[in-house]
Amino acid sequence: MSPWQAGLLLAFDLTLVLTLLGVAWQLLRGVNLFRSVVLFIAFGLLLSLAWVRLQAPDVALAEAAIGAGVTGALLLVALGRLRRMASGRHGGEGS
């Protein structure tokens, strides 16, 4: 690997770390729940990219599928139900 390529990879890694920290900070300090859920999903996808850079593709795949995909979808469903309940339009236990 040439020094130029190594420098580009280092710059990419630093950008990835700073982006992860920025997204995490925005996620934790947000007051809008929908925005926080979307940032959580984005954080999971960025974290899976970091796992790929660390040469752990199995962990990256699990993070993308479970951390960002399934958990993000469940949080979006929960947020929708929470909003319905807050507006008084819930149908009880079964809906």
C-alpha positions in Angstrom: 0.0 0.0 0.0 1.4 3.3 -1.0 1.7 6.2 1.5 -0.9 8.1 -0.4 -3.4 5.3 0.0 -2.6 4.9 3.6 -3.2 8.6 4.1 -6.6 8.4 2.4 -7.6 5.5 4.6 -6.5 7.3 7.7 -8.5 10.4 6.6 -11.5 8.2 6.0 -11.2 6.5 9.4 -10.9 9.8 11.2 -13.9 11.1 9.3 -15.9 8.0 10.2 -15.0 8.3 13.9 -15.9 12.0 14.0 -19.1 11.4 12.2 -20.0 8.6 14.6 -19.3 10.9 17.6 -21.4 13.7 16.0 -24.3 11.4 15.3 -24.2 9.9 18.8 -24.1 13.4 20.3 -27.1 14.6 18.2 -28.9 11.4 19.0 -28.5 11.7 22.8 -29.3 15.4 23.0 -32.3 15.4 20.7 -35.8 16.2 21.9 -37.7 15.1 18.8 -38.2 11.3 19.1 -38.6 10.7 15.4 -35.3 12.4 14.7 -33.6 10.4 17.4 -34.9 7.1 16.0 -33.6 8.1 12.5 -30.3 9.1 14.0 -30.2 5.7 15.8 -30.6 3.9 12.5 -27.9 6.0 10.9 -25.6 5.4 13.8 -26.1 1.7 13.4 -25.3 1.8 9.7 -22.2 3.9 10.3 -21.1 1.6 13.1 -21.4 -1.4 10.7 -19.2 0.5 8.3 -16.7 0.9 11.2 -16.8 -2.8 11.8 -16.0 -3.5 8.2 -13.0 -1.2 8.4 -11.9 -3.2 11.5 -12.1 -6.3 9.3 -15.0 -7.9 11.2 -17.6 -8.4 8.4 -19.7 -10.9 10.5 -20.1 -8.3 13.3 -20.8 -5.6 10.7 -23.6 -7.7 9.1 -25.1 -8.4 12.5 -25.0 -4.7 13.4 -26.6 -3.7 10.2 -29.3 -6.3 10.4 -30.2 -6.3 14.1 -28.9 -2.9 15.3 -30.0 -0.7 12.5 -32.7 -2.8 10.8 -34.8 -4.7 13.2 -34.3 -2.4 16.2 -34.9 0.7 14.1 -38.1 -0.8 12.7 -39.3 -1.7 16.2 -38.5 1.8 17.5 -40.4 3.3 14.6 -43.5 1.1 15.3 -43.3 1.9 19.0 -43.1 5.6 18.2 -46.1 5.4 15.9 -48.1 3.6 18.6 -47.0 6.2 21.2 -48.2 9.0 19.0 -51.5 7.3 18.4 -52.0 6.7 22.2 -51.1 10.3 22.9 -53.7 11.5 20.4 -56.4 9.3 22.0 -56.9 7.1 18.9 -55.7 3.7 20.2 -57.8 0.6 19.8 -56.7 -1.2 22.9 -54.4 -4.2 23.4 -55.0 -6.0 20.1 -54.3 -3.3 17.6 
